[in-house]
Amino acid sequence: MDHPAIILILGAVLIFCYGLVSRLAESSPVTAPMVFVAIGILASPMGLGILSVRIDAEVVQIIASITLLLVLFVDASGISVPALIRERRLPMRLLLIGLPLTMLFGSIAGFLIFQDMRLWVVILMALILSPTDAALGQAVVTNPAIPERIRRAINVESGLNDGMALPPILVCIAALSEAGTGDTGTHYWIQFTLKQLILGPIAGVFVGWFGGVLVDKASRAGWMNETYQRLSSASLAVIAYAAAEAMHGNGFMAAFFSGLALGTRTPAVRERMHEFAEAEGQQLALFMFLMLGLIMIPLTIQYWDVRAWVYAILSLTVIRMLPVALSLMGSKLDWASVSFIGWFGPRGIASILYLLIVVGRIGKTGYEYMLSVVALTVLLSVFLHGISAVPLAYLYGRYASKHGMMNENSN
């Protein structure tokens, strides 16, 4: 069966059932993404054959687009810019040095391993696999035994690197799109840069700031109840997207910048908006992990050769951990802390969503091998980082306590 309603029903049942034991699961090596991916594989043609869904099916693309909007908005709105500036040392090193180096090393490794793959495709693959997903190691970022500045660095990095990876990904998509038409002239690139990379953020900043101010004023005046305060977060993300697209800018970048510039200053109102959007984003993200097992793994498993496995393993280790080590040189962190941060850079929802956006924009024909490498890397990350989160957090927490790291200054 491939009826969209069946997919939604299956996802809803899984969310409800897992939710019943979610608190118990927090202390176990079994995470929600692991469960959803496994059930997806079981229900797919690889398993029981209950469901068969195309990766370019309309329902998949719609869910992916809405999920990416909310994820970008939530990640940005959860970051306090003043606090980020004050506590910038570790997060800024990871974002401004580590992330570009990850993209660079991923591209170089891709060139060496996949010499028959086109330049733009290799770069796109490296970019898709550069954002991290702290949710796959939730036991790390929520564990009070881990020093606060380490948890904050991992969380802030994960919250902002998907938005920072978006512009170059859009450039690659445009380059590959135009390669098919032959229109790659200077005029196109100037127009693309202006419309996609400038108009989108402008629209997002305006909608986020002005919309947040209106929510703040209406709430203070007693005109707006708490339910609609919560609902306004998802509304602003969609409005920012629509405004940018109407201006021929990029709607996803607008959603990110609308969250970053959110004009709500009342802490209680801002928290309600963030929590609702985060919950909805988490619900849709779990659907995406279901899609990974249901659609992407069966579609790409036939392409998993030795080169794909080598690159996937390198992506989760050397390509991630070496840039982290280089970016944290001079930070006075010990080797255990640097290794801990380096390992917990899982690839998850952002990579899945960008992969689906790529399929929606340029299709899958001719890109099957690249899709397979991304799917394999995310699959490995879901299970390796999920299984290792609880025991490694425990071991590192003991190490940090033994060495008196819990009371260190955050800077």
C-alpha positions in Angstrom: 0.0 0.0 0.0 1.2 3.5 -0.7 -1.8 5.6 0.5 -0.5 8.7 2.3 -3.1 8.1 5.1 -1.4 4.8 6.0 1.9 6.5 6.5 0.4 9.2 8.7 -1.5 6.6 10.8 1.6 4.5 11.2 3.6 7.5 12.3 0.9 8.6 14.7 0.7 5.2 16.3 4.4 5.0 16.8 4.6 8.5 18.3 1.8 7.6 20.8 3.3 4.2 21.7 6.9 5.5 22.1 5.6 8.4 24.1 4.1 6.1 26.7 7.6 4.9 27.6 9.6 7.9 26.6 10.8 8.8 30.1 12.0 5.2 30.6 13.8 5.3 27.3 15.8 8.3 28.3 18.1 6.2 30.4 18.3 3.4 27.8 20.4 3.0 24.7 17.3 2.8 22.6 16.3 6.2 21.1 13.2 7.3 19.3 15.0 7.8 15.9 16.3 4.2 16.2 12.8 2.9 16.8 11.3 4.8 13.9 14.0 3.9 11.5 13.8 0.2 12.4 10.0 0.2 12.1 10.2 1.9 8.8 12.6 -0.7 7.5 10.4 -3.5 8.8 7.3 -2.0 7.0 9.2 -1.3 3.8 9.6 -3.7 0.8 12.8 -4.8 2.4 10.9 -6.1 5.4 7.2 -7.2 5.5 6.3 -5.1 2.4 3.4 -3.4 4.2 4.1 0.0 2.6 5.8 1.2 -0.6 6.4 4.9 -1.0 8.3 6.9 -3.6 10.9 9.3 -2.3 9.5 12.0 -4.5 5.9 11.4 -3.5 4.0 14.6 -2.8 3.2 13.8 0.8 6.9 13.2 1.5 7.9 16.5 0.0 5.2 18.4 1.9 6.1 16.9 5.3 9.8 17.4 4.6 9.3 21.1 3.7 7.1 21.9 6.7 9.5 20.0 9.0 12.5 21.9 7.7 10.7 25.2 8.2 10.0 24.4 11.8 13.4 22.9 12.5 15.1 26.0 11.2 12.8 28.4 13.0 13.0 26.5 16.3 16.8 26.1 16.2 17.3 29.8 15.5 14.6 31.0 18.0 16.1 29.0 20.8 19.4 30.8 20.6 19.8 33.9 22.7 22.0 36.2 20.6 23.3 38.2 23.6 24.0 35.0 25.5 25.7 33.6 22.4 28.0 36.6 22.2 28.8 36.3 25.9 29.5 32.6 25.8 30.9 32.6 22.3 34.2 30.9 22.8 33.5 27.2 22.2 30.3 27.5 20.0 31.9 30.1 17.7 35.0 28.0 17.3 32.9 25.0 16.3 30.7 27.0 13.9 33.2 29.4 12.3 36.2 27.1 12.1 35.0 23.6 12.7 32.0 23.6 10.3 33.8 25.1 7.3 36.7 22.6 7.9 34.2 19.8 8.0 32.7 20.9 4.7 36.2 21.2 3.2 37.5 17.8 4.5 34.3 16.1 3.5 34.7 17.5 -0.1 38.4 16.5 -0.3 37.6 13.0 1.0 34.8 12.8 -1.6 37.1 13.8 -4.4 39.6 11.2 -3.5 37.1 8.3 -2.9 34.5 9.1 -5.6 36.6 10.2 -8.5 33.8 9.4 -11.0 31.3 11.7 -9.2 30.8 15.2 -10.5 32.4 18.1 -8.6 29.1 19.8 -7.6 27.6 16.5 -6.5 30.6 15.7 -4.3 30.5 19.1 -2.7 26.7 18.9 -2.2 27.1 15.5 -0.5 29.7 16.9 1.9 27.5 19.9 2.7 24.4 17.8 3.4 26.5 15.7 5.8 28.0 18.7 7.6 25.2 19.8 10.0 24.9 17.9 13.3 21.8 16.8 15.2 22.1 16.9 19.0 18.8 15.1 19.3 20.4 11.8 18.4 22.6 12.1 21.5 19.9 13.6 23.7 21.4 11.8 26.8 24.4 14.1 26.3 22.8 17.5 26.1 20.4 16.8 28.9 22.7 15.1 31.3 23.6 17.4 34.3 26.7 15.3 34.9 28.2 16.8 31.8 29.8 20.3 32.3 27.4 22.9 31.2 29.7 24.6 28.8 30.3 21.3 26.9 26.6 20.6 26.7 25.9 24.2 25.6 28.6 24.1 22.9 27.2 20.9 21.4 23.6 22.2 21.6 24.4 25.6 20.1 26.5 24.1 17.4 23.7 21.7 16.4 21.1 24.5 16.6 22.9 26.9 14.2 25.0 24.7 11.8 22.0 23.5 9.8 21.1 27.1 9.0 24.7 28.0 8.2 24.9 25.0 5.9 21.8 26.0 4.0 23.2 28.8 1.7 26.0 26.7 0.2 23.6 23.8 -0.3 21.3 26.1 -2.2 24.2 27.2 -4.4 25.0 23.6 -5.2 21.4 22.8 -6.0 21.2 25.9 -8.3 24.5 24.9 -10.0 23.2 21.3 -10.6 19.9 22.6 -11.8 21.4 25.0 -14.2 23.9 22.4 -15.5 21.0 20.7 -17.1 20.0 23.8 -19.0 23.4 25.2 -19.8 22.5 28.6 -18.2 25.4 29.2 -15.8 26.3 32.7 -16.9 27.4 35.5 -14.6 24.0 37.2 -14.8 22.3 34.1 -13.4 24.7 33.8 -10.4 24.4 37.5 -9.5 20.6 37.2 -9.7 20.5 34.0 -7.7 22.8 35.4 -5.0 20.6 38.6 -4.6 17.3 36.8 -4.6 18.1 33.7 -2.6 20.8 34.7 -0.2 19.7 38.3 0.5 16.0 38.7 0.0 15.2 35.5 2.0 17.0 36.7 5.1 15.6 40.2 4.8 12.0 38.8 4.6 12.7 36.5 7.5 14.1 39.2 9.8 11.2 41.5 9.1 8.5 38.8 9.7 10.3 37.5 12.8 10.9 40.8 14.4 7.6 42.5 13.5 5.5 39.4 14.2 7.2 38.8 17.5 6.7 42.5 18.5 3.0 42.1 17.7 2.7 38.9 19.7 4.4 40.6 22.6 2.2 43.7 22.6 -1.0 41.7 22.2 -0.1 39.4 25.0 0.8 42.3 27.4 -2.4 44.0 26.6 -4.3 40.8 27.4 -5.7 40.4 23.9 -3.9 37.1 23.1 -4.3 33.9 25.1 -1.6 31.3 25.7 -2.9 28.9 23.1 -2.5 31.4 20.3 0.8 32.6 21.6 2.0 29.0 21.0 0.4 28.7 17.6 2.0 31.9 16.4 5.5 30.4 16.2 4.6 27.9 13.4 2.5 30.7 11.7 5.5 33.1 11.6 7.7 30.4 10.1 5.2 29.8 7.3 4.6 33.5 6.8 8.3 34.2 6.5 8.6 31.4 4.0 5.7 32.7 1.9 7.0 36.3 2.0 10.4 35.3 0.8 9.1 33.1 -2.0 6.8 36.0 -3.1 10.0 38.1 -3.3 11.8 35.3 -5.2 14.0 34.8 -2.2 14.6 31.5 -0.4 11.8 30.6 2.1 13.9 28.2 4.2 16.5 30.9 4.9 13.6 33.2 5.7 12.3 30.7 8.3 15.7 30.5 9.9 16.2 34.3 10.1 12.7 34.8 11.3 13.5 32.7 14.3 16.8 34.3 14.9 15.2 37.8 14.8 12.1 36.9 16.7 10.9 40.1 18.3 9.2 38.7 21.4 11.0 39.8 24.5 8.7 38.6 27.2 10.4 35.4 28.5 7.2 33.5 29.2 5.7 34.2 25.8 8.9 33.4 24.0 9.2 30.2 25.9 5.6 29.1 25.0 6.3 29.9 21.3 9.5 28.0 21.3 8.2 25.0 23.1 5.2 24.5 20.9 7.2 24.8 17.7 9.8 22.5 19.1 7.2 19.9 20.0 5.6 20.1 16.5 9.1 20.0 14.9 10.0 16.9 16.9 6.8 15.2 15.9 7.5 15.9 12.2 11.1 14.9 12.6 10.1 11.5 13.9 8.1 11.1 10.7 11.3 11.9 8.7 13.2 9.1 10.6 10.3 6.8 9.7 10.7 7.9 6.0 14.5 7.1 6.3 13.7 3.5 7.0 10.6 3.2 4.9 11.9 4.9 1.7 15.5 5.9 1.7 17.1 2.8 2.9 15.2 0.4 0.5 15.9 2.8 -2.4 19.6 3.2 -1.8 20.9 -0.1 -0.2 21.8 -1.5 -3.5 24.4 1.2 -4.0 26.2 0.6 -0.7 29.6 -0.6 -1.9 32.9 -0.4 -0.1 33.5 3.2 -1.1 30.1 4.3 0.4 30.9 2.5 3.7 34.4 4.0 3.9 33.1 7.5 3.3 30.2 7.1 5.8 32.6 5.9 8.5 35.1 8.7 7.7 32.3 11.3 7.8 31.4 10.3 11.4 35.0 10.1 12.6 37.9 11.8 10.9 35.9 14.3 8.8 34.1 15.4 11.9 36.6 14.9 14.7 39.7 16.4 13.1 38.0 19.8 12.3 36.7 19.9 15.9 40.2 19.2 17.2 41.7 21.9 15.0 38.9 24.4 15.9 39.4 23.9 19.6 43.2 24.3 19.6 44.1 26.9 22.2 40.7 26.6 24.0 42.4 24.8 27.0 40.1 21.9 26.7 41.7 18.5 27.5 41.8 15.6 25.0 38.8 13.8 26.6 36.6 16.9 26.2 37.7 17.5 22.6 37.1 13.9 21.7 33.7 13.9 23.4 32.6 17.0 21.5 34.1 15.5 18.3 32.3 12.2 18.5 28.9 13.7 19.4 28.4 15.4 16.0 25.7 13.0 14.8 24.1 13.3 11.3 20.4 13.3 11.5 17.3 15.3 10.7 19.0 18.2 8.9 20.8 15.8 6.5 17.5 13.8 5.8 15.6 17.0 5.1 18.2 18.5 2.9 18.4 15.3 1.0 14.6 15.3 0.4 14.7 19.0 -0.6 17.4 18.1 -3.2 15.2 15.3 -4.6 12.3 17.7 -4.7 14.3 20.3 -6.6 16.5 18.3 -9.0 15.1 14.8 -8.8 16.9 11.6 -7.9 17.9 10.4 -11.4 21.6 10.5 -11.7 22.1 11.2 -8.0 21.2 7.7 -6.6 24.8 7.0 -5.5 25.1 10.3 -3.7 21.7 9.7 -2.0 22.9 6.3 -0.9 26.0 7.6 0.8 24.0 10.2 2.7 21.4 7.7 3.7 24.0 5.2 4.9 25.8 7.8 6.9 22.7 8.9 8.7 21.6 5.3 9.4 25.0 4.5 11.0 24.8 7.8 13.0 21.3 7.1 14.3 22.4 3.8 15.8 26.1 4.4 16.7 25.4 7.8 18.4 22.2 6.6 19.9 23.7 3.5 21.5 26.8 5.3 22.7 25.1 8.4 24.2 24.2 7.0 27.6 27.4 5.1 28.4 29.8 7.7 27.1 27.9 10.5 28.8 28.2 8.5 32.1 31.9 7.9 31.6 32.7 11.5 30.6 30.5 12.8 33.5 32.6 10.8 36.0 35.8 12.0 34.3 34.6 15.6 34.5 33.7 15.3 38.1 37.0 13.6 39.0 38.9 16.4 37.4 36.9 19.3 38.9 35.4 20.4 35.5 31.9 21.0 36.7 32.5 24.5 38.2 34.7 25.8 35.4 33.8 29.2 33.9 31.7 28.8 30.8 34.2 31.0 28.9 
